[in-house]
Amino acid sequence: MSHRPAPKSVSTLLDDDPLNQFNVLSLLAQASYAFHNGNEERAALLIGAALLAPKYKGASYLIQGALTLNDVRKKL
């Protein structure tokens, strides 16, 4: 029988690192901006990244990077 550690709450995960807090707030601000500009798909992806950010930093950075690369690709 394996013993899993108790899952951490979001507030505990955010309290661990101020950079994490900034990353989540930044993602939510970007999502708000995207939503107000009519880009609901981008907003949904950014909100998902914000939800993943406290526990899976790499995944949130990957989503944010992919969206940025897509923006650059569209401008070329």
BELJOTA-V328447 format. One record per residue. N is the residue number from 0. RES is the residue in one letter. PHI is phi as a letter, one per 20 degrees, with the letter a starting at -180 (NA if undefined). BURIAL is # if it has 9 or more other C-alpha atoms within 8 Angstrom, else .. D_CENTER is the distance of its C-alpha to the mean C-alpha in whole Angstrom. Layout:
n->(N,N)
res->(RES,RES)
phi->(PHI,PHI)
burial->(BURIAL,BURIAL)
d_center->(D_CENTER,D_CENTER)
This chain:
n->(0,1,2,3,4,5,6,7,8,9,10,11,12,13,14,15,16,17,18,19,20,21,22,23,24,25,26,27,28,29,30,31,32,33,34,35,36,37,38,39,40,41,42,43,44,45,46,47,48,49,50,51,52,53,54,55,56,57,58,59,60,61,62,63,64,65,66,67,68,69,70,71,72,73,74,75)
res->(M,S,H,R,P,A,P,K,S,V,S,T,L,L,D,D,D,P,L,N,Q,F,N,V,L,S,L,L,A,Q,A,S,Y,A,F,H,N,G,N,E,E,R,A,A,L,L,I,G,A,A,L,L,A,P,K,Y,K,G,A,S,Y,L,I,Q,G,A,L,T,L,N,D,V,R,K,K,L)
phi->(NA,e,d,e,f,f,f,e,f,f,f,f,f,f,f,f,b,f,f,f,f,f,f,f,f,f,f,f,f,f,f,f,f,f,f,f,e,n,d,f,f,f,f,f,f,f,f,f,f,f,f,e,g,f,d,c,g,g,f,f,f,f,f,f,f,f,f,f,f,f,f,f,g,f,e,e)
burial->(.,.,.,.,.,.,.,.,.,.,.,.,#,#,.,.,.,.,.,#,#,.,#,#,#,.,#,#,.,#,#,#,#,#,#,.,.,.,#,.,.,#,#,#,#,#,#,.,#,#,.,#,#,#,.,.,#,.,#,#,#,.,#,#,.,.,#,.,.,.,.,.,.,.,.,.)
d_center->(34,31,29,25,24,23,19,18,16,13,15,17,14,13,16,16,15,15,12,10,11,10,7,6,9,8,5,7,10,10,9,13,14,14,15,18,19,19,16,15,14,12,10,10,8,5,6,6,3,3,6,6,5,8,10,9,8,10,8,4,7,9,7,7,11,12,11,13,16,16,17,19,21,22,23,26)
